């Protein structure tokens, strides 16, 4: 295997420096790449089940998932409020 000089984005260099803790930059970069591959593998089933997600990044899939979870939590909170209102109504009027 040969190595060659390449230009890396500053964000990537900063990320490597944050994680380095005395390790060689190549090792840290390989670790970052393996984590990305793992995330990509974990999101593959989500991507296959959704139309239009064939060429979407892992980040977009995770953000979309978080948005759906937040919407679901909002709906659950609204249902809780409705049930509490119904309970109060039936307690006072239902007698």
C-alpha positions as CSV (number, residue, x, y, z in Angstrom):
1,X,0.0,0.0,0.0
2,X,1.3,3.4,-0.9
3,X,0.4,6.7,0.7
4,X,0.2,10.1,-0.9
5,X,-0.3,13.6,0.2
6,X,-4.0,14.6,0.0
7,X,-5.8,17.8,1.0
8,X,-8.3,17.2,3.9
9,X,-11.0,19.5,5.0
10,X,-10.2,21.5,8.1
11,X,-13.2,20.1,9.9
12,X,-11.9,16.6,9.4
13,X,-8.4,17.5,10.6
14,X,-9.9,19.2,13.8
15,X,-12.1,16.1,14.4
16,X,-9.0,13.8,14.1
17,X,-7.0,16.1,16.5
18,X,-9.9,16.0,19.1
19,X,-10.0,12.2,19.0
20,X,-6.2,11.5,18.7
21,X,-5.2,11.3,22.4
22,X,-1.6,10.4,21.3
23,X,-2.6,8.0,18.5
24,X,-1.4,8.3,14.9
25,X,-3.8,10.4,12.7
26,X,-4.2,7.4,10.3
27,X,-5.5,5.2,13.1
28,X,-8.0,7.8,14.2
29,X,-9.2,8.4,10.6
30,X,-9.7,4.7,10.2
31,X,-11.7,4.6,13.4
32,X,-13.9,7.4,12.2
33,X,-14.4,5.6,8.9
34,X,-15.4,2.3,10.6
35,X,-17.9,4.2,12.8
36,X,-19.4,5.7,9.6
37,X,-19.6,2.3,7.9
38,X,-21.4,1.0,11.0
39,X,-23.9,3.8,11.0
40,X,-24.5,3.4,7.3
41,X,-25.2,-0.3,7.8
42,X,-27.6,0.4,10.6
43,X,-29.5,2.9,8.5
44,X,-29.7,0.6,5.4
45,X,-33.0,-1.0,6.4
46,X,-34.6,2.4,7.0
47,X,-33.3,3.6,3.7
48,X,-34.7,0.5,1.9
49,X,-38.2,0.8,3.5
50,X,-38.6,4.5,2.4
51,X,-39.2,5.6,-1.1
52,X,-36.9,8.4,-2.3
53,X,-34.2,7.6,0.3
54,X,-31.9,5.7,-2.1
55,X,-29.2,8.3,-2.1
56,X,-29.6,10.0,1.3
57,X,-26.8,10.4,3.8
58,X,-26.7,8.7,7.1
59,X,-27.0,12.1,8.8
60,X,-30.3,12.9,6.9
61,X,-31.8,9.6,7.9
62,X,-31.0,10.1,11.5
63,X,-32.3,13.6,11.5
64,X,-35.5,12.4,9.8
65,X,-35.9,9.7,12.5
66,X,-35.4,12.2,15.3
67,X,-38.0,14.5,13.7
68,X,-40.5,11.7,13.5
69,X,-39.8,10.7,17.1
70,X,-40.4,14.4,18.2
71,X,-43.7,14.5,16.2
72,X,-44.8,11.3,17.8
73,X,-44.0,12.5,21.3
74,X,-45.9,15.7,20.6
75,X,-48.9,13.6,19.6
76,X,-48.7,11.5,22.7
77,X,-48.6,14.6,24.9
78,X,-51.7,16.0,23.2
79,X,-53.5,12.7,23.7
80,X,-52.5,12.8,27.4
81,X,-54.0,16.3,27.7
82,X,-57.2,15.1,26.0
83,X,-57.6,12.2,28.3
84,X,-57.1,14.3,31.3
85,X,-59.7,16.7,30.1
86,X,-62.1,13.9,29.4
87,X,-61.5,12.4,32.9
88,X,-62.2,15.8,34.5
89,X,-65.4,16.2,32.3
90,X,-66.8,12.8,33.1
91,X,-65.9,13.2,36.8
92,X,-67.9,16.4,37.1
93,X,-70.6,15.9,34.5
94,X,-70.9,12.1,34.4
95,X,-72.5,11.8,37.8
